[in-house]
Amino acid sequence: MSIAHALSAHTPLDGTVSSATWGQLPDGEPVRLFTLRNASGMRVSISDLGATLVSWQAPDRGGRLGEILLNHATPAAYLESPGYLGGLIGRWANRIAGARFTLDGIDYALDRNEGGNLLHGGASGFHRALWDAEDQDGALVMRLTSPEGDAGFPGNVAVRVRYALDDDGTLSIDYEARTDAPTPINLTSHGYFNLSGRPGTDIRGHILSIDADAFLEVDAKLIPTRAMNVAGTAFDFRQGAPIGARLDWPNAQLAQAGGFDHCFVLRNTAPDDRPHVRPVARLYEPGSGRELTVLTDQRGLQFYSGHMLAGTHAQRSGLCLEASAFPNQVNMPDAEAVMLRPGQVYRQHTAYRVSVAGET
């Protein structure tokens, strides 16, 4: 069933959540599509396959609804695609160098699914799992248990993710995880945004701002090597800049990665430097007037300009703004900050707010 047919077949569950059968897995297990709605008619659809953001219908300055997420038409396409479109990424978002890390004196070898690295949880990451889903007071709550040895990671991990859509256009994503043995954890949402509402169009005209004074320079395998000041570089989005113009800058890092595929070191304005939710990025599309604000309590924001989409979607027809810990942080001096231990709870809050520029 196509996305359009699934949306038209939705039946109410409770509150503002509705659902429809969307398709099935190769073993015959049904895949469902859940939709959140708000008072302005905005709709966000999420699949229990990968806890995936499949569709976001948002109004432009004229009140016309348009699709602002890249998606696939069927569950099968999500299983076949290498693009992670809209997926909930875990146990580890982004890359781990050499697919290895050491924890409490024990070396762990992980799934090598990008050359020698682990990328986005491995070949069978959270984005490919079928999650349990339920409506809770108008929000969608999804749960998954990741077993000991999943992609090589230690410990059994229980994950809970809550999606809620507010009337102001804010989609809140609240993550929790618990474990019975020490293990790294780093979750994110991998939505590809194009605020024009016209699938297939280039995102070069979008204007992006990121509240970061530094970004992580990467090597040829896209593993961070050091933090670099953004001043005077193509990576300086502190005042906002058209993405296309910055992609055209002569820059060794852009040439090496094929575009932007870098983690920005977000400012933390709390006096005690503790994690707290704050706006960290804004994306504006002049033609539609739509504006996306990213709020998070995370330290890093991965900006990916969609240059490797060719084959599934047009190159640079969507971009990602993924809030998380730093890539390869498990192998950095501050590795303990991303380790989850029994009795602790991993928590993350990230929100994407879509509005029309100038609205109050």
N, C-alpha and C positions, 0 to 999 in steps of 0.2 A: 504494500500500500504506500502511495506517495505521501509526502508530508502534507500536502494540501488535503488529500482524502482523509488522512488521519485526523487532522484538525477539525474537519467538518463532521467527523464521527465521534467527537469527544462527548463523553457523558459525565455529568457532575459527580464528584465524590463527596465533598463537603466543603463549605466555605467557597473559596475562589479557585480551587483546584479541580480540574477535570481530566479525564484520561480516555485513551483509546488504544486498542491493539494495533500495533504498527507493522508487525512482521514476526519473523521467528528466526532463531539461531539454527545452525545446521543440524543440531540434535532435536529440533522441533520445539524447543522451549520458546514460549511467546515473548516478544519484546513489546514494551508499552511506551507510549508517549504521553507525558503529563504536561498540562498547560496551566500557568498562573496568569491571572488577569488583574488589572487594577481599574480604578474608576474612570480613567481617561481612555480606556479601550486598549491600552498596551497589553501585549501578550508575549509571554516567554514560555517556550516548550522545551522540556528536558526529557531525555530518554533514560530508562533504567539500564540500558546498555551503555556502560561507561560513565553513568551519571552525567551524560553529555548534554551540553547546551546545543540544541538543534535549531531553534528558531527564536528570533526576537523581532516582533513586529512593533515598530515605534513610529509615532507621527512626526512629520516634518513641520516646517513653519506654516504650511497651509493646512495642517491637520490631517494630511494624507498618510496612511500607514504604509510603511515600507520595511523590507527585510534588511536587517543590519548585521546579520551573522552569515558567514559562509557555512554551507551544510551539504550533506549528501541526501539523496532521495529515499534511500532504503537502509535498513540495518546492515544488510550484507555489504553495502558499499563502505560502511564504517569499519567493518572487519577487514576488508581488503585494502583500504587506503593507508598509506604511511604518514598521513598528514596530521593526525591527532586532532582533527577538527572538533572543537568544543569539548574535548574530553576532560574528565577529572583525572589528573596525573598523580601517580604514586607507585610504589612507596617513595620514590625520589624524583622530583621534578628537575628537569634539565640533566646535566651530564655529571658522571663520576669518572675521573681519569683512570684509564686502564681497567675499569670495572672492578676496582679493588679498594678496600679500606681496612683499617685496623681498629678494633674496639676492645678495650680492656685486655690488650696483649694478644688478641686472636685476630688472625688475618682472614678476611672473607673475600671470596671470588664471586663475582656477580655475572649476570647475563650480559654478554657482549653483543649488543644489537646495533651499534654504530661504529664500525671498525673495531678498535680495541676498547671503546668506551661503553658504559651503560648510558642509555638515553631514555628519559621519561618512564622509568620503572621497568624497562626491559620489554622484550617482544610480547609478553603477556601481562602488561601493566594493568593498572586499575581501569584505564580507558577501554579495555576489552572485556571486562568482567560484567556479569549481570548482577545489579545491585537490588536489594530489597527496598521497596518504596512505600511510603504511606503519607496520607494527608494528616497534618497536625495543625489544627486551628488556622487553616488557610495557607500554611506553608508546606512545602514538600520536603520530607525527611528521608534520606537514603542511607542505607547501611551496607557495609561489606566487611567480611572477615578475610584477612590475608594470612594464609597459613605459614608456619615455620618453613623456611627454605624457599619461599616465594621469590623467584629471580635471584636466589642466593642469600637473601636477607635473613637474619636471625629473628626468632620470636614470632608468636602469633599476635597479630595486630587487628584490633577492632576499630573500624572507622565509621564515623557518623558525619554526614554533611547535610546542612539545612539550607534550602533555597527559599527566600521570601521576596515578594515583589510589593513595594510600597506604592502609594498613590502618587508620590513625587517622581516616580520613574526609577527608583533605586532597587536594584537586584542585589540583595545581601546574600553572601555565601559564608556560612559559619562551619568551620571544620573542627572536629574533635577526633583524637585517636588515643588508644590505650594499648599497652603491650604486656606480655608476661615474661619478656626477656629484653635486655638492652638492645636497641636497634635505632638506626637513623630514620628520620621521618621528615618529609618535605613535600607538601602538597600544593597544587595550584590548579587553576582552570585555564584551559587552552583555547578559549574562544578566539576566532578570527573575525575582526570587526571591519565593516565597510559602511560608514554612516550615510553614504549617498542614497542607500535604498535601491540601488541599481546593480544587481549581481553581475559580476564580470568586469566592472569598471575598475580602473587603476586607483590606488589610494595615494598617489603622489601628491594630489592637491589637498589632502588633509593637513591641517595645522596641528602640530603636537607640542605640548609643553610637558616637561618632566622636572620635578623638584629634586634635582640631584646635582651636586658639584663634582662628582667623579663617576667614572664607569670602569668596568673591569676589562682591561685589555686581554685578548685571547691569542692562543697560539694557533698553529695550522689545524689542530684538531678541535678548535673552539673551546679549549680549556683555559680558564682564567690564569693569567700570569702575574698581574699586578694591577693596582688601582691607579688610574690616570685622571688628572684634572681635565674637566671638559672645556675649560676656557680656551677660546681660540680654535676649537676643533669642530668637526661636523657633529660631534656628540653634545654640543651645548644647546639644549632645549629649554634652558631656564626661562627664557622670555617667549618661547613659542616660535616655531618656524615651519614652513612647508616641508613636508617629508621629501618630496621629489627634488627640491633644490639641494637639500642636504645629501641625498643619495648621489648627486652629481659632483660633490666635492672630491678632489683628488686626496685620497686618504688610504694609507696602507691597511688599516684595520677593515675598512669597508671593502677594499679589494680582496682581502684574504677571506672574509666571511661571505662575500657576494652581496653584501648589503648590511643592514643592521641585524645582528643576532647577538646582542650584548646585554649584560646585566648592569643596570644603573644602581649606584650606591645611594639610596634615598636619604635625604635629610631626616633627622629625628629631632623634633623641636621640644621634646619633653625635657624639663630641667634635670631629671635624674637619668636621662638617656634610656629609660625603659620603653619597651615597645608600646605604641599607642596608635589608635586609628587616626589617620589624618589624610587629607587629599594629597595625592602624590603625582597625578598626571591628568592632563586634559587633552581631549582630541576633538577637533572642530572640523566640520565639513561645510564649506561656504555655500555650496549649491542648495543643500537641503535645510541648512540652519541647525542641524542636529549637533549636539555636543555631548561627549562622554566624559564623565569625571570618574577617576579611579581613586578609591579610598582603601587604605590597608594599614595593618599594624606590622607588616613585614619589612625587612631591611633592604630587600632587593626587588627590582622590577626589570624583567626581561622584555626588551623591545625587539620584536622580530618583524621584519618588513615584508615577509611573505615571498621572498625571491625564489624559493624552491617549490612553489605550488604547481608549477607547470606539470601537466599530466592529470591532475585532478580538478584544478581550477586555473584560471588565467594567472600568470605570474603577477605578484603584487596586487591581487584583487582583494586582499584582506591583510590585516596586521594583528599581531598579538601584543598584549600588555599583561604579562604574567607576574603576579606578585608571589614572592617566595623567599626562601633563604638564598644564599649565594650558590651558584653552580660549583660543584666539587668541594663544597665546604667541609665534607667529611674528611677531606685530606688536607685541610688548612689548620693553622694554629688554634682557631676557635671552633674546632670540630665538636666539642662537648655541647655547644649551644644547640646543635641539631640532633643530639642523641636523646631518645625517649627511653625512660627506665620504668620498671614496674612501680606502680603507685603514683606515677606522674600522669598528667593529661596534656597531650599536645592540643593547643588551641590556636586557631587563626581566624581572623575576620577580614574579609575583603568584600568590597561592594563596588558595583558598576552602576553609576547613575546616568541615565539618558534623559536629556531635556532639549529644549529649543533655546539657542543662545539668546539672551536678553530676557528670558522668562524670569519671573520672581517667584 
